[in-house]
Amino acid sequence: MSKRQVMIFIACSVDGYIATKDNDISWLDMVDREGEDYGYFDFIKNVDTVLLGRKTYDKVLTLSDTFWHKDRKTIVLSNSKTGSDENVTFFNGPITELIADLQKQEGKNIFCDGGSEIIFELMKHDLIDRFIISVIPVFLGDGVSLFKPGRHIQRLELKRSMSFPSGLVQLWYEKMNQNKDLLL
């Protein structure tokens, strides 16, 4: 059994924001093109477990009548909610234990679908294996930062970069193996 990878597939502005100060993400629509999903469909075929922060989950519920990850095991990290609802299971324990438990189970990859708090926690513990970041051609100037400060240095290896007619640039990075890490 190969290790289930923890991955993010996320979009941000050129200046590194995933939402405006009031959590608006409508600016993402500027790169919507008919028939273009920027590789999301192929990516999601290899995922059977999704992690969400509670604020991201609440936002997702306002965006569609149908829950996006209905056919996947979805876990919402929350300090305030427990149990489950029709879409998800809530989790409020240590993220390191959750990932270790998920990686012991058979399955496909694990997708962290946001937001910045959960990404910060995963990065703090060096738990993200692959970063797929779509950079949208806009400066927001302020908002919810994709990467919060206070993490350790983490080296990445560029695996792929692609540009699209919409101006979106997608970067695929993988965490470097320990023996490849340079001292910084």
PyMOL commands that set and color helices and strands:
alter all, ss='L'
color gray80, all
select helices_A, chain A and resi 26-31+40-44+54-63+95-104+116-124+178-180
alter helices_A, ss='H'
color red, helices_A
select strands_A, chain A and resi 6-13+17-19+47-53+73-77+89-91+109-112+130-136+144-145+156-163+169-175
alter strands_A, ss='S'
color yellow, strands_A
deselect
rebuild
show_as cartoon
